Amino acid sequence: MEQAVNLLGLIVVWGVFLAIFYFILVIPQKKEAKKREEMLNSLKVGDKIVTKGGLIGQIVAINKQKRTIQVSFAKGIVFEMLIDGIAYPLKD
């Protein structure tokens, strides 16, 4: 009987631990990922962006199926890159 009570107590402690872990780490991470996905989906041709590498450029074309964009970094210099390589859009 005492062993069953100890096992039940252990299960309750682990359940509480996992619930705290979920609310402190998982939920905020999901919210941040959703916010980032909304930001990436809201980008359009002509927007200025900063890449994760720190380069500043302007979006020339967007391919939603491949999840790529073409970015102009200088006159005549256009690179194709993954949308996930964008750090954030620049506000004018």
Contacts in CASP RR format, 6 or more apart in sequence:
PFRMAT RR
TARGET T0000
AUTHOR 0000-0000-0000
METHOD contacts of the structure
MODEL  1
MEQAVNLLGLIVVWGVFLAIFYFILVIPQKKEAKKREEMLNSLKVGDKIV
TKGGLIGQIVAINKQKRTIQVSFAKGIVFEMLIDGIAYPLKD
39 88 0 8 1.000
39 89 0 8 1.000
40 83 0 8 1.000
40 84 0 8 1.000
40 86 0 8 1.000
43 49 0 8 1.000
43 59 0 8 1.000
43 62 0 8 1.000
43 69 0 8 1.000
43 83 0 8 1.000
43 86 0 8 1.000
43 89 0 8 1.000
44 59 0 8 1.000
44 62 0 8 1.000
45 59 0 8 1.000
45 60 0 8 1.000
45 61 0 8 1.000
45 62 0 8 1.000
46 58 0 8 1.000
46 59 0 8 1.000
46 60 0 8 1.000
47 58 0 8 1.000
47 59 0 8 1.000
47 89 0 8 1.000
47 90 0 8 1.000
48 56 0 8 1.000
48 57 0 8 1.000
48 58 0 8 1.000
48 59 0 8 1.000
48 89 0 8 1.000
48 90 0 8 1.000
48 92 0 8 1.000
49 56 0 8 1.000
49 57 0 8 1.000
49 58 0 8 1.000
49 59 0 8 1.000
49 71 0 8 1.000
49 86 0 8 1.000
49 87 0 8 1.000
49 88 0 8 1.000
49 89 0 8 1.000
49 90 0 8 1.000
50 56 0 8 1.000
50 57 0 8 1.000
50 86 0 8 1.000
50 87 0 8 1.000
50 88 0 8 1.000
50 89 0 8 1.000
50 90 0 8 1.000
51 57 0 8 1.000
51 71 0 8 1.000
51 81 0 8 1.000
51 85 0 8 1.000
51 86 0 8 1.000
51 87 0 8 1.000
52 85 0 8 1.000
52 86 0 8 1.000
52 87 0 8 1.000
53 87 0 8 1.000
54 87 0 8 1.000
55 71 0 8 1.000
55 73 0 8 1.000
56 73 0 8 1.000
56 90 0 8 1.000
57 71 0 8 1.000
57 72 0 8 1.000
57 73 0 8 1.000
58 71 0 8 1.000
58 72 0 8 1.000
59 69 0 8 1.000
59 70 0 8 1.000
59 71 0 8 1.000
60 69 0 8 1.000
60 70 0 8 1.000
60 71 0 8 1.000
60 72 0 8 1.000
60 78 0 8 1.000
61 69 0 8 1.000
61 70 0 8 1.000
62 68 0 8 1.000
62 69 0 8 1.000
62 70 0 8 1.000
62 83 0 8 1.000
63 69 0 8 1.000
67 82 0 8 1.000
67 83 0 8 1.000
67 84 0 8 1.000
68 80 0 8 1.000
68 81 0 8 1.000
68 82 0 8 1.000
68 83 0 8 1.000
69 80 0 8 1.000
69 81 0 8 1.000
69 82 0 8 1.000
69 83 0 8 1.000
69 86 0 8 1.000
70 78 0 8 1.000
70 79 0 8 1.000
70 80 0 8 1.000
70 81 0 8 1.000
71 78 0 8 1.000
71 79 0 8 1.000
71 80 0 8 1.000
71 81 0 8 1.000
72 78 0 8 1.000
73 79 0 8 1.000
END
